[in-house]
């Protein structure tokens, strides 16, 4: 996998690692970095791949319980949902190379 792809994976996973984030918010957040300049389709592809690999979940958000309902996403619907990292995604993120090319270690290691 190319370094740019790893970097996009890392920034997307980091962006959704704290809370649910809408597609529009994710694109806006990433557009502040050079990585996401004109990369909306790359973000869509990365999210769809991350969802299929169980690294990120796609959700509908509700005002009442249950506050979030996990849904399947596809290229036609992905812009409607909110995204949050999964436990598997957190583990994958820990193993990704950092910006300086070293492998991250989990805090408890």
Secondary structure, 3 states (H helix, E strand, C coil): CCHHHHHHHHHHHHHCCCCCEEHHHHHHHHHCCHHHCCCHHHHHHHHHHHHHCCCEEEEEECCCCCCEEEECCCCCCHHHCEEEECHHHHHHHHHCECCCCCECCCCCC
